[in-house]
């Protein structure tokens, strides 16, 4: 019944519309007849009277359009009519349509893919309650050159007690390179021991973050202190993987590092803190005196939740006041010790923010180039339709009506290109994640959510204006007299040619900006790979072992384990040398401390010297050269004289022209007591924080005099190092079956990973630059081909009058190269601005590197030359007789 009623209403509406149009036609006819009759009565001939009435009335078609618009229902109908007509026109030029759609899809897809990453990393809120109120703290100290250092427990305790602007403050183990201070936990009791990544935290960490457990509970306040701290909260992933999502896990005992802990909670599936590497959270388990008294060393990261209505500036002001108060109270440890704070999300993503913004700018330029290409295609299409537009104008079509029709066709192109681009974005997003270095925070959260879809829709509509508006406006004002007489076959005339030339210049300029940026990154990356790491990474296997303190409580137990393990590994076939270190090269530093050199004035006291503990054969296994003195040996034990080895950086800073071997130093301030250590050797610098970072002064101590529970083995092999992973693991298990080695990698892999972020940035920029060059070359080729086609008749005349093929080639190529060179000049100016943004991403190369600018400009000029030469060469082969007959 309802369907019948709807059909009846539709038929009725169509009948009413037809009746209205018939009445309109009748009214116009009556009006013209009345006007013509009056003209006849005035003495005109009948035919003349009729034409005079038409001239006075104006366009009949336009009158019909205006009347229909006043009826209200014509707007939608006109749009549908424009869409149907646009689809037919796009279908008639299938080749041009396909090229335009693919070009737009490439530009829109690249933008959507990169924006999805930017959205996940920079824009999406953190998975905590009111995350904008959570801040991160750090300590600053100009004396020690600290800008974002970890926090001393006692300073944190005072901050917590004395502030009035935070609802709560909490802390967790951290490190100075901004990684979480993860603790290796050995989970035993199953078939195989498993090493987990745990994080020691203040008991109130979850309440400050505003997140409750999905199963069980989080920590109670009393569980923060020694005696009641044998509890653990699991991540959702660990609970599901290791415990098979068993809800009865709450209250169960698990064995970690030889100690029993009770599982009290499981966090939600989408929760992580501070990174997704953390599989378990454990309370500190300190005494309250420890928290209140330890002002050195600094090893905590701290967060806080602002009270409602409190601004970041107010919080900074109060924390600075507290820091000044602590400096007065504790001058020995807190002189010039300041406090910094900022939004937690900003803290997490700040290292990747510049690169992501650069990527977004880059794909934006690619989209502009794509739009310029499509605009040229639209101009070519519009030039072929000038006679159609002239007929429309002659029949009374307004300029706005023609523009609307052409923009509708552009909208269709954009919608199809946007849909295809969204499909490409799915693939592109996965490709970006696959090639990412793995240390971009929150990258795995990248999805095509509502914000990304909205962004895609917006840029899809924006492209309509970018590539469709100028051609539509240009094509909406034809000269009906010239076009209908056949004189308008010059491709849109002077203004059309000027617009096409401007688009070519724009494409070349934007492409050059991208290629220069990519060229700088490539040169920077090549320079980085040429840096000497200080050691020989070939045939070197690395693996880390952490000894649980409950089982290896005595220093002698730890040194015995590493000596025994070294001996067993050294006897494996194919092993040439074995050593161990508390901190592997390229992994940052373990700890820093004071340095006083015997006999030096107090002002030469050094506040920041790095320390590393190693086994005697570490240098030989790494291939580190001895500059002076000797290596450690088996006699350098606790019973012997305390000895150290220093690196070249420390020797340059403190000894310069002196021989440091035999000099003594201590790890305290000048006025404090400390055990004097004798320098017995100087070794070549090894890179600590990365290939691009400056090597800092560092002191090596033998583990026989400074025992460590966590060490990384370095195994030098005569064969492929990966083949020894299994045998080495078996030797470790033979000593202690509950110790799983971890971070098992070749040194080549460690070296490769150390430049992974730079490699990722270089590859991505180079890819976008290559796409830009290809699009620019296609654009130049297309414009020159079209220009040549429009000048076929003129070229025929030139050749008939004696012009040689090379003269024709020279004219055509010269015209194209003039545009390209203007584009190169504009692009060089734009590149000066763009490359300044990326200056901090470069290594060993200036952002204004003249060689890169010159080579890149030359490269793009050659590409433009080839794009001009191909159509010019083709034109030079035209038969003059055919050219003279060309229409």
Secondary structure, DSSP 8 states (H G I E B T S, - for coil): -HHHHHHHHHHHHHHHHHHHHHHHHHHHHHHHHHHHHHHHHTT--HHHHHHHHHHHH--HHHHHHHHHHHHSTHHHHHHHHHHHHHHHHHHHTHHHHHHHHHHHHHHHHHHHHHHHHHIIIIIS--SSTTGGGEEEEEEEETTTTEEEE-B-HHHHHHHHHH-SSEEEEEEEEB-TTSSB--EEEEEESSSS-EEEEEEEE-TTHHHHHT---SEE----GGGGBTTS--EEEE-HHHHHHHSTT-GGGTT-EEEETTEEEEEEEE--TT--SS-TT--EEEE--B-HHHHHH--SS--EEEEEEE-TT--HHHHHHHHHHHHHHHHHH-HHHHTT-EEEEEEHHHHHHHHHHHHHHHHHHHHHHHHHHHHHHHHHHHHHHHHTTHHHHHHHHHTT--HHHHHHHHHHHHHHHHHHHHHHHHHHHHHHHHHHHHHS-S-STTGGG----HHHHHHHHHHHHHHIIIIIIHHHHHHT---HHHHHTT---SSSHHHHHHHHHHHHHHHHHHHHHHHHHHHHHHHHHHHHHTS--SS--TTEEEEEEE--TTT--SHHHHHHHHHHHHHHHHTSTTEEEEEEESS-TTS--SEEEEEEETT--GGG-EEEEEEEEE-TTHHHHHT--EEEE----TT-STTS--EEEEEHHHHHHHTTTS--TT-EEESS-TTS----EEEEEEE----SS-TTS----EEEEETTTS--SEEEEEEEESS-GGGGHHHHHHHHHHH-TT---EEEEEHHHHHHHHTHHHHHHHHHHHHHHHHHHHHHHHHHHHHHHHHHHHTHHHHHHHHHTT--HHHHHHHHHHHHHHHHHHHHHHHHHHHHHHHHHTGGG-SSS-TT-HHHHHHHHHHHHHHHHHHHHHHHHHHHT--HHHHHT--
